[in-house]
Amino acid sequence: MTFGESIREWRLERKMGLRQFAKAVGVSPTFLSKMERGTGPLPGEETICGMAKFFGKDPDVLLAMADKVASDVLVVIKRQPAYAGFIRAAAHLTKEQWQQITFVKLG
């Protein structure tokens, strides 16, 4: 399921109209409609994080669905490029293994 399709599904689960949701997250209804249908651009980080908050979802998960990375994570990697290597080296770990080494519950 695409980012836009997921947003549409969550919006409809809440029985929320396109215009009402667009207003709640600060985008135009036209932008939202195109995004949900996959014919327009995806929103920026701030809007995606607002959508995540609205739906009670993890912002990093929604950013990843949109093929984006949080700007604070990019700052860390730019400051310490070796962290990118760590992430690559640990890419094979399961969610449970990540939780053990990071003490972070993953969705």
N, C-alpha and C positions, 0 to 999 in steps of 0.2 A: 504494500500500500504506500502511495506517495505521501509526502508531507501534506500537500493540499487536501488529499482524500482523507487523511487522518483528522485534520482540522475540521473538515466538513462533517465527518462522522461524529466527532465529539460535540460539535455545535448542535447537530440535530438531536443527539442524545439528550441534550439540555433543553430541547424544544425552543431553541433560540433562532430568531430570524437573522438573515444575512445583514441587514442594515443595523440591527440592534448590536450584533456582535462586532461589526466593523467599527461602530461608534465606541464600544467598550474597549477596544484595543488600539484605537487611534489610526485607523486606515479608512480609505474610502470603500464603499460597497462594491464599486467596480473593480478596484484592486483585489479585494477579497474574493470576489466571484471568479476572476481570472486565475488567481492563485489556486483556489480550490479545484478548478477544472484543469489545471496544469498548462494553461495557455499564457500565463503572465509570470512575471518575476516573483521570486520568493522574498519575503520581508527581511529586513535587517535584524541584527542581533537583538536590539532593544525591543522590537515588536515581537520577535519570537519568544523572548523571555517573558514579555507581558502575556502572551498567549499561554505559555506554560503555567504561569501563576494563575491565570484565569481558570484553567482546567485542572489545576492541582497536579501538574506533571513536573518532572525534573527538567529544568531548562537545558541541561547538557544533552539530554536525550532528544529533545526537539531540535536543538542546534545540529546534532549529528544527522537527524532525519533530513535536514535541509542542507546537508554537506557543508556545514559550517563548524567552526571551533570558537569557543568563547574567547573574547579578546584578552581576558586576564590569563588564560592558558597560553596564548601566543606570546604574551609578555614574558612569562616564565621561561618558555623555550628560547626566546630571543636572548634572554639574560643568561641562560644556562643551556646551550645547545645540546649538551650531553644528555639532558632529560629526554630529548627526542629519541636518542639511541636506546635509552632505558625502556621507553614505551615500545619501540620496535622489538627489542629483545624479549619483552614480556608479553607480546601480543598473543602468544599461544595459551596463556593462562586462562583458566575458567573463571567465571564470576566468583565462585567460592574461593578460589586461590587469590584473586585480586582482593577480596574482602579480608582475607587473612593477613596480607602484607600491607594493606592500606588502612584497615580498620574503617572502611567506608562501605555502607550497604548499597549495593548496586540494584537498580530496578529491574 
